[in-house]
Amino acid sequence: MKLPLGVRACLWSYRPSIVDVRRDRALIITQVLNYGRWDDVQWLLQTYTRGEISKVLCRPARGSWLPDVLHFWTLLWKIRLPRKVYRQALFSVHPSIERQKSIIRSA
């Protein structure tokens, strides 16, 4: 199955020719929910089952989710994540204060 242009745009750091709709479904679902437009999300809902999407939301990839986006989708799908899992799933360009302290201590 060929990926729509909007979905390809969500996978900007991957070569679309090697992304497989079945094998890479967790990556595609995560990226589309994070960065996709409404028509990309509609394609996602037509391509994957509710169970497949729910599984990705229940087991979010570490450091892959925008905070507001993960919050929105877990609310919409009525998924309650443990606090630690939720925090680890968030993408952040700013390391936590605890991480900064450990870096300073080790220097």
Secondary structure as the mmCIF struct_conf table of DSSP 4:
data_model
#
loop_
_struct_conf.conf_type_id
_struct_conf.id
_struct_conf.beg_label_comp_id
_struct_conf.beg_label_asym_id
_struct_conf.beg_label_seq_id
_struct_conf.end_label_comp_id
_struct_conf.end_label_asym_id
_struct_conf.end_label_seq_id
HELX_LH_PP_P HELX_LH_PP_P1 LYS A 2 PRO A 4
HELX_RH_AL_P HELX_RH_AL_P1 LEU A 5 CYS A 10
TURN_TY1_P TURN_TY1_P1 LEU A 11 SER A 13
BEND BEND1 TYR A 14 TYR A 14
HELX_RH_3T_P HELX_RH_3T_P1 PRO A 16 ILE A 18
TURN_TY1_P TURN_TY1_P2 VAL A 21 ASP A 24
HELX_RH_AL_P HELX_RH_AL_P2 ARG A 25 TYR A 35
HELX_RH_AL_P HELX_RH_AL_P3 TRP A 38 THR A 47
BEND BEND2 TYR A 48 TYR A 48
HELX_RH_AL_P HELX_RH_AL_P4 ARG A 50 CYS A 58
BEND BEND3 ARG A 59 ARG A 59
HELX_LH_PP_P HELX_LH_PP_P2 PRO A 60 ALA A 61
TURN_TY1_P TURN_TY1_P3 ARG A 62 GLY A 63
STRN STRN1 TRP A 65 TRP A 65
HELX_RH_AL_P HELX_RH_AL_P5 PRO A 67 LEU A 76
TURN_TY1_P TURN_TY1_P4 TRP A 77 LYS A 78
HELX_RH_AL_P HELX_RH_AL_P6 ARG A 83 ALA A 89
STRN STRN2 LEU A 90 LEU A 90
BEND BEND4 VAL A 93 HIS A 94
HELX_RH_AL_P HELX_RH_AL_P7 ILE A 97 SER A 106
#
